[in-house]
Amino acid sequence: MSTPLTDIARTELCQWLCAHLAVELRVPGGRIDPDEPMVNYGLDSLTAAAVLVAVEKRVGFDVDPNALWDHPTATEFTAHLAGRTSGV
């Protein structure tokens, strides 16, 4: 049965995404501002593909490959995902 992502789940997903991006992008100090465009930290198509695989595993559904570009900040991207439902 599908359930919507709650506000708490969305906040946790945003925190997880920022931590994951910090590792993937080797951000000094591991700090990603969720309201800063991810490309400002060096997100490119190769890294975006790896991030999407991890996100899909985390949320339990397929994510449009363009979603990271259409929703350029972690906050916007996770809000977009919250509009979807998980397979949980």
N, C-alpha and C positions, 0 to 999 in steps of 0.2 A: 504494500500500500504506500502511496506517495504522501509525503507531508511537506508543508512549506517550511522553509528555513525561518526560524524565529529570529527576533532581534538579538537575543543572546547568542544564538548560533552564528548570526551574521557578524557580530562583534568578534566572536572567537575565531571565525574564519578569516576576518580581516587581520587580526593579530597573527594568526598562523601564516597567512600569505606574506605579510611584511617580514616575518622571521625567515620564511623560506626564500623570499627574494634576496634578503640580506646575505644569505649563504650562497645562493646561486650567483649573485652579482658581485660577491666579495666586497660588500660595502664596509669600509672601515668603521669599527665600532658596532657594526650590525644594526644600525638604526635606519629604518626606512620610514619617512613621513607618509602616512596613508593618504594624505591630500596632495602630495607632490606627484606629478606624472612619473610613471615607472621608467620611461625612456630617459629621464634625467639622471637615473642611476645606472644607465647602460643597458637597459632591456633591448634586445635585438630579436630577430626572428628565431634564431637558434635557441636562445634562452627561453623565449616565449613558448616554444614548442615543449621544452622540458617542464616549464612551469605548468602548462595546461595539462600535461599528463598527471602531474602530482595533484593538481586541483581536482581533476576528474576522479581520481582515486579517493580523494578526501570527501567530495560531495556525493559521489555515487551516480553521477549522470554525465553524459557527453556535453562538452562545452564548445560552442562555435569558435573555431580558431581565430576569428576576427574580433572576438569579444574583448581581448586585452587591448586591442588598438581602439575599439569603439568606446571603451570605458577605461581611460588611460590612468586613473589613479586606483590604488587598492580600495579606497572607499567606494568609488563608483563601480568598480568591477564586482565587489562583493554585494553591493546593492542590486546590481543586475542579476547576480546569481540568486539573491533572495527572492527575486521575481519568478524564479523557476521552482520546481519541486524536486526533492531528493527521492531516491528510490528506497530510502530507509523506512 
